Amino acid sequence: MPAPGKLVVDHVGHFVPHMDAASSALETLGFTLTPFSAHSHRSEPGGPLAPAGAGNRCVVLERGYLEIVTPTGDTQHAGQLRAAIKRYTGAHLIAFGTAAPEADHARIRKSGFDPLPPVALQRQIGTESGEGTVRFTVVRVSPGKMPEGRIQFCRQHTPELVWQERWLDHPNRAAALTGVILCVADPVEAAQRYARYTGLPAQIGGSVCRLATARGYLLFTDAAKLERRLDARPPSLPWIAGCVLESGDIAATGDYLRNSGIPVHVLGSRRLLIEFPGAVGGLAIFEPGNSGTFSFD
C-alpha cells in the first residue's frame, strides 16, 4: 500500500461483455485468475448495502493487478459499463492507490473536477480458511470529467484478501503492473489534466508525455505515434490502449506465449508486445525487471 501522501498505479480495469470468454483468453495467455466475485456498494457511509450490478475476476500481481469487470444487472453502474463496452471492449478504468481518499477528494474538488462523494465498495472473496469481505473506498468524478474512462482513487482496506499468495503465481511469469499507455488526441492537454488530478508533476514532451507515481507510470501518446511504434490503431479516442507488465523471467514469458500460439512482437530492451484477444481488448507489453520506463523513442 502507498505511504500517506503518495499515489501508486493500483490497478487497471478491463470492461468486458462476456466473463467466460475473457477468462478463457487470459488463462490461455498464462494468467491465473481469482474466482468470480459480485460487487456491492454503499452510496453513503453507514447506508444500506446494495448490489452494484457487476462482478469481477482479477489477475493479481506482486504489485498491482488487472481487474476484469462485467455487467450483471440493470443498475446505473451496469449501464455505465455497457455504455463503455459499446465504445470498445478493453481497459476503461485506472485506479490510483491511495492511503487518504478524503485528501484526494478535497484536492480534486479545489482543482475543479467536481468529485462525487466517496463510495464504500465491497465484495465477498474466498480464502484458504473460509470467506472474507474485500472492502475499499473509491473517489470518482462524474462521467465525462475524465474522458479516458473511469479514473479514480482507491483505498484498499483489506489488501491481505486481494493479494493472496495462491493467486500470485502466473505461468507466463507476470509479476507487476508497471505502466499504462493512453492514446489521446492531445497528449499535452491530457498529461497536464492528470497532473492537476493527481497533484503529481507531468513530463511534457510533445507527442509523448509521462506522469510517474510512487509506483507505476502513465504514458500519453497520440494515434500516429502509437501506430508507428506499436502498430496499433485505436478503436476510438481516447483509448486506454494497454498496460506494461514486469516479467520475473522474460525468456520464460516469451516461450510460454509462443508455445500457446500467441503472436509475440519483440521490441527494444527485450520487451515483448502482445495483443489481448478481442474478448479482453487492448495491448500488453512484458518487460524484464529493472529495465527502466518504457519509451516510444
C-alpha positions as CSV (number, residue, x, y, z in Angstrom):
1,M,0.0,0.0,0.0
2,P,1.2,3.6,-0.7
3,A,2.6,5.7,2.1
4,P,0.5,8.6,3.3
5,G,0.6,11.4,0.7
6,K,1.8,9.1,-2.1
7,L,-0.1,7.6,-5.1
8,V,0.6,4.3,-6.9
9,V,-0.9,2.7,-10.0
10,D,-3.1,0.2,-8.1
11,H,-4.9,-1.5,-10.9
12,V,-6.3,-1.3,-14.4
13,G,-9.9,-2.4,-15.2
14,H,-11.0,-4.0,-18.4
15,F,-14.7,-3.9,-19.1
16,V,-15.9,-7.0,-21.0
17,P,-19.3,-8.2,-22.2
18,H,-18.7,-11.9,-21.5
19,M,-16.7,-13.0,-18.5
20,D,-16.3,-16.6,-19.6
21,A,-14.7,-15.7,-22.9
22,A,-12.4,-13.1,-21.3
23,S,-11.4,-15.6,-18.6
24,S,-10.6,-18.3,-21.1
25,A,-8.5,-15.9,-23.2
26,L,-6.5,-14.7,-20.2
27,E,-5.9,-18.3,-19.0
28,T,-4.6,-19.1,-22.5
29,L,-2.1,-16.2,-22.1
30,G,-0.9,-17.7,-18.9
31,F,-2.6,-15.6,-16.2
32,T,-4.0,-17.0,-13.0
33,L,-7.5,-15.6,-12.2
34,T,-9.3,-15.1,-9.0
35,P,-12.8,-16.6,-8.7
36,F,-15.8,-14.5,-9.9
37,S,-17.0,-12.1,-7.2
38,A,-20.1,-9.9,-7.3
39,H,-19.8,-6.2,-6.3
40,S,-21.9,-4.4,-3.7
41,H,-21.8,-0.8,-2.6
42,R,-23.0,1.8,0.0
43,S,-23.7,5.2,-1.6
44,E,-23.1,6.8,1.8
45,P,-21.2,5.8,4.9
46,G,-23.5,3.6,7.1
47,G,-26.1,3.4,4.3
48,P,-27.7,0.2,3.1
49,L,-25.7,-2.3,1.1
50,A,-27.0,-2.7,-2.4
51,P,-25.9,-4.9,-5.4
52,A,-23.8,-2.9,-7.9
53,G,-24.9,-4.9,-10.9
54,A,-21.4,-6.0,-11.8
55,G,-18.8,-8.5,-10.9
56,N,-15.1,-9.2,-11.5
57,R,-12.2,-11.6,-11.7
58,C,-8.7,-10.3,-11.2
59,V,-5.2,-11.0,-12.3
60,V,-3.4,-10.3,-9.0
61,L,0.3,-9.5,-9.4
62,E,3.0,-9.0,-6.8
63,R,2.5,-5.2,-7.3
64,G,-0.8,-4.1,-8.7
65,Y,-3.4,-6.1,-10.6
66,L,-5.7,-6.2,-13.6
67,E,-9.4,-6.2,-12.9
68,I,-11.8,-7.8,-15.4
69,V,-15.3,-6.4,-14.9
70,T,-18.6,-7.4,-16.5
71,P,-22.1,-6.0,-16.0
72,T,-24.6,-8.5,-14.4
73,G,-27.7,-6.4,-13.7
74,D,-29.8,-3.4,-14.6
75,T,-28.3,-0.9,-12.2
76,Q,-26.9,2.6,-13.1
77,H,-23.4,1.2,-12.6
78,A,-24.1,-1.7,-15.0
79,G,-25.5,0.7,-17.6
80,Q,-22.3,2.8,-17.4
81,L,-20.2,-0.4,-18.0
82,R,-22.4,-1.3,-21.0
83,A,-22.0,2.2,-22.5
84,A,-18.2,2.0,-22.2
85,I,-18.1,-1.5,-23.7
86,K,-20.2,-0.2,-26.6
87,R,-17.2,2.1,-27.4
88,Y,-14.8,-0.8,-27.2
89,T,-14.0,-3.9,-25.1
90,G,-10.9,-3.3,-23.1
91,A,-9.4,-1.0,-20.4
92,H,-11.7,1.7,-19.2
93,L,-10.5,2.1,-15.6
94,I,-7.3,3.3,-14.0
95,A,-7.2,3.3,-10.2
96,F,-4.6,5.3,-8.3
97,G,-3.9,3.6,-5.0
98,T,-4.0,6.0,-2.0
99,A,-3.9,5.9,1.7
100,A,-6.0,9.1,2.1
101,P,-9.0,9.2,-0.3
102,E,-10.5,12.1,1.7
103,A,-7.5,14.3,0.9
104,D,-7.6,13.3,-2.8
105,H,-11.3,14.2,-2.8
106,A,-10.5,17.6,-1.3
107,R,-7.6,18.2,-3.7
108,I,-9.6,17.5,-6.9
109,R,-12.5,19.5,-5.7
110,K,-10.2,22.5,-5.3
111,S,-8.8,21.7,-8.8
112,G,-12.3,22.0,-10.4
113,F,-13.1,18.3,-11.0
114,D,-16.3,18.3,-9.0
115,P,-15.8,14.8,-7.5
116,L,-18.7,12.6,-6.5
117,P,-19.0,11.6,-2.8
118,P,-16.6,8.8,-1.8
119,V,-18.2,5.4,-2.2
120,A,-17.7,2.4,0.0
121,L,-17.5,-0.8,-2.1
122,Q,-17.2,-4.4,-1.1
123,R,-17.3,-7.9,-2.4
124,Q,-17.0,-11.4,-1.0
125,I,-13.9,-13.4,-1.7
126,G,-12.8,-16.9,-0.8
127,T,-9.8,-17.5,1.4
128,E,-7.9,-20.7,2.2
129,S,-9.7,-20.7,5.6
130,G,-13.2,-19.6,4.5
131,E,-14.6,-16.4,3.1
132,G,-13.7,-12.7,3.6
133,T,-15.1,-9.3,2.6
134,V,-12.9,-7.2,0.4
135,R,-13.5,-3.5,1.3
136,F,-12.3,-0.4,-0.4
137,T,-13.2,3.3,-0.7
138,V,-13.3,4.9,-4.1
139,V,-13.3,8.5,-5.2
140,R,-14.6,9.3,-8.6
141,V,-15.7,12.2,-10.8
142,S,-18.8,12.5,-12.9
143,P,-18.8,10.7,-16.3
144,G,-17.0,12.8,-18.9
145,K,-14.9,14.8,-16.5
146,M,-12.0,12.4,-17.3
147,P,-12.9,11.3,-20.9
148,E,-10.4,8.5,-21.0
149,G,-12.6,6.4,-18.7
150,R,-13.2,5.8,-15.0
151,I,-10.1,7.4,-13.5
152,Q,-10.4,7.0,-9.7
153,F,-8.6,6.9,-6.4
154,C,-8.8,3.6,-4.4
155,R,-8.1,3.0,-0.8
156,Q,-7.7,-0.8,-0.2
157,H,-8.8,-1.5,3.4
158,T,-8.2,-5.3,3.1
159,P,-5.1,-5.8,0.9
160,E,-4.4,-9.1,2.5
161,L,-7.6,-10.5,0.9
162,V,-6.7,-9.2,-2.5
163,W,-3.1,-10.2,-2.6
164,Q,-3.4,-13.8,-1.6
165,E,-0.3,-15.8,-2.2
166,R,-2.1,-18.6,-4.1
167,W,-3.0,-16.1,-6.9
168,L,0.4,-14.5,-7.5
169,D,2.0,-17.4,-9.5
170,H,1.3,-16.9,-13.2
171,P,2.6,-19.4,-15.8
172,N,3.6,-16.5,-18.1
173,R,5.8,-15.1,-15.2
174,A,3.9,-11.8,-15.0
175,A,5.0,-10.1,-11.7
176,A,3.9,-6.5,-11.6
177,L,1.9,-3.7,-13.2
178,T,4.4,-1.0,-14.1
179,G,2.7,1.3,-16.6
180,V,-0.4,2.3,-18.5
181,I,-0.5,3.6,-22.1
182,L,-3.2,6.1,-23.0
183,C,-3.8,7.1,-26.7
184,V,-5.4,10.6,-26.8
185,A,-5.9,13.4,-29.3
186,D,-3.7,15.8,-27.3
187,P,-1.1,14.2,-25.1
188,V,0.0,17.6,-23.6
189,E,-3.5,18.5,-22.5
190,A,-4.2,15.0,-21.1
191,A,-0.9,14.9,-19.2
192,Q,-1.5,18.4,-17.7
193,R,-5.0,17.5,-16.7
194,Y,-3.8,14.3,-14.9
195,A,-1.1,16.4,-13.2
196,R,-3.9,18.6,-11.7
197,Y,-5.9,15.5,-10.9
198,T,-3.2,13.6,-9.1
199,G,-1.1,16.5,-7.8
200,L,1.9,15.0,-9.4
201,P,4.2,16.7,-12.0
202,A,3.9,15.6,-15.6
203,Q,6.9,15.4,-18.1
204,I,5.7,17.1,-21.2
205,G,7.3,16.0,-24.5
206,G,5.1,16.8,-27.5
207,S,3.6,13.6,-28.9
208,V,4.6,11.6,-25.8
209,C,4.1,12.7,-22.2
210,R,4.6,10.9,-18.9
211,L,3.3,11.0,-15.4
212,A,5.1,9.0,-12.7
213,T,3.6,7.9,-9.4
214,A,5.5,6.4,-6.4
215,R,5.0,3.0,-8.2
216,G,4.0,2.9,-11.8
217,Y,3.6,5.5,-14.5
218,L,1.2,6.7,-17.2
219,L,2.3,7.4,-20.8
220,F,0.2,9.6,-23.1
221,T,0.7,9.4,-26.8
222,D,-1.2,10.2,-30.0
223,A,-2.6,7.8,-32.5
224,A,0.2,8.4,-35.1
225,K,3.0,7.7,-32.6
226,L,1.1,4.6,-31.3
227,E,0.7,3.2,-34.8
228,R,4.3,3.8,-35.7
229,R,5.8,2.3,-32.6
230,L,3.3,-0.5,-31.7
231,D,1.4,-1.0,-35.0
232,A,-1.8,-0.4,-33.1
233,R,-4.9,1.6,-34.2
234,P,-7.3,3.0,-31.6
235,P,-10.9,1.8,-31.9
236,S,-11.9,5.3,-30.8
237,L,-10.3,8.2,-29.0
238,P,-9.5,8.5,-26.2
239,W,-8.3,4.9,-25.7
240,I,-6.6,3.3,-22.7
241,A,-4.5,1.2,-25.0
242,G,-2.8,-1.2,-22.7
243,C,-0.5,-2.0,-19.8
244,V,3.2,-2.6,-19.2
245,L,3.9,-5.7,-17.1
246,E,7.1,-6.7,-15.4
247,S,8.1,-10.3,-16.0
248,G,10.0,-12.4,-13.5
249,D,11.7,-14.2,-16.4
250,I,11.3,-12.5,-19.8
251,A,12.7,-15.5,-21.7
252,A,10.2,-17.8,-20.0
253,T,7.4,-15.4,-20.7
254,G,8.3,-15.4,-24.4
255,D,8.5,-19.2,-24.5
256,Y,5.2,-19.6,-22.8
257,L,3.3,-17.2,-25.1
258,R,4.8,-18.6,-28.3
259,N,4.1,-22.2,-27.2
260,S,0.5,-21.1,-26.5
261,G,0.2,-19.8,-30.1
262,I,0.2,-16.1,-29.2
263,P,1.8,-13.8,-31.7
264,V,4.7,-12.0,-29.9
265,H,6.5,-8.9,-31.3
266,V,9.9,-8.2,-29.9
267,L,10.6,-4.5,-29.0
268,G,13.8,-2.9,-27.8
269,S,15.4,-3.8,-24.5
270,R,13.9,-7.4,-24.7
271,R,10.4,-6.2,-24.3
272,L,7.6,-8.3,-25.7
273,L,4.4,-6.9,-27.2
274,I,1.1,-8.9,-27.5
275,E,-2.4,-8.0,-28.4
276,F,-5.0,-9.2,-25.9
277,P,-7.7,-11.3,-27.6
278,G,-10.9,-9.5,-28.6
279,A,-12.8,-10.8,-25.5
280,V,-10.4,-8.8,-23.3
281,G,-9.2,-6.0,-25.6
282,G,-6.1,-3.8,-25.8
283,L,-2.3,-4.4,-25.6
284,A,0.2,-5.7,-23.1
285,I,4.0,-5.2,-23.1
286,F,6.0,-7.6,-21.0
287,E,9.4,-6.3,-19.9
288,P,12.4,-7.6,-17.8
289,G,12.7,-6.4,-14.2
290,N,14.8,-3.3,-13.7
291,S,14.5,-2.4,-17.4
292,G,13.5,1.2,-16.7
293,T,10.5,3.1,-18.0
294,F,9.1,2.1,-21.4
295,S,9.7,4.7,-24.1
296,F,8.2,5.3,-27.5
297,D,11.6,6.6,-28.8
